[in-house]
Structure formats: structure tokens, C-alpha cells
Amino acid sequence: MPRSAGPDRITRFGQLMRTNITEGALPFRKAYLRSLIDAVEVDDHVIRIHGSRTVLEQAVLAEHATHPAGGRL
């Protein structure tokens, strides 16, 4: 049975991301963000963050993505 990125899993992943990018060691935070983000565009009124939906979905579905003590996605 294929796993899905349902609302609960997405919420847990968002909480994990928030924790990892605010509390982790600086090199880890940079690596964590680089693993998911390809580019950031800053405009006068809008900030756009670009990345692969496939990579993001794989990160959400990764088993260790549900464990705050886990490593890089």
C-alpha cells in the first residue's frame, strides 16, 4: 500500500522543519535547507522559494522525517 502525504504527516513534517531550522547547529540548518530549496527570489513585495515538489514529497514521506532527532532528509 503506497504511503501518502496526508494532512497529519505534512503537519508533523512542518513541525520538524521548524524545529530543525531554528534549534539545530548552524551547519546542519544550512544543509537541511539546501536539501529542499533550489533558489530564493526576493522582490519588493514578494519572496519566492523554489524547489522540487518531488524532493519535498520524498522528505515528507521519509520515515526519519517523523523523528525530530533524525538526520538530514
C-alpha positions in Angstrom: 0.0 0.0 0.0 1.6 3.3 -1.0 2.1 6.0 1.6 0.5 9.4 1.2 1.5 12.8 2.3 -1.8 13.4 4.2 -2.5 16.4 6.5 -1.2 14.7 9.6 2.1 13.8 8.0 2.5 17.2 6.5 1.8 18.9 9.8 4.5 16.7 11.6 7.0 17.5 8.8 6.3 21.2 9.2 6.9 21.0 12.9 10.1 19.0 12.4 11.3 21.6 9.8 10.6 24.5 12.1 12.5 22.8 15.0 15.4 21.8 12.9 15.9 25.2 11.3 15.5 27.1 14.5 17.3 24.9 17.0 19.8 22.9 15.2 23.5 23.6 14.7 24.2 26.2 12.0 25.9 23.8 9.6 23.0 21.4 10.0 20.4 24.1 9.4 22.1 25.2 6.2 22.4 21.7 4.9 18.8 21.0 5.8 17.5 24.0 3.9 19.8 23.3 0.9 18.5 19.8 0.7 15.0 21.2 -0.1 15.4 24.6 -1.6 16.8 25.3 -5.1 16.5 29.1 -5.1 15.1 32.1 -3.3 13.9 35.2 -5.2 13.4 38.5 -3.3 11.2 41.1 -4.9 10.0 44.5 -3.5 6.7 42.9 -2.4 7.1 39.1 -2.7 9.6 36.4 -1.6 9.5 33.2 -3.7 11.1 29.9 -2.6 11.7 27.4 -5.4 12.3 23.7 -5.0 11.4 20.4 -6.4 7.9 19.1 -5.3 9.2 15.6 -5.8 12.1 16.2 -3.3 9.7 17.8 -0.8 7.2 14.9 -1.1 10.1 12.4 -0.6 11.2 14.3 2.5 7.7 14.4 3.9 7.2 10.6 3.3 10.7 9.7 4.6 10.4 7.6 7.8 13.0 9.6 9.7 11.2 12.8 8.8 8.8 12.0 11.6 11.5 11.9 14.3 12.9 15.2 15.5 16.2 13.6 16.4 16.7 12.3 12.8 19.4 13.5 10.5 19.4 15.3 7.2 16.4 14.5 4.9 
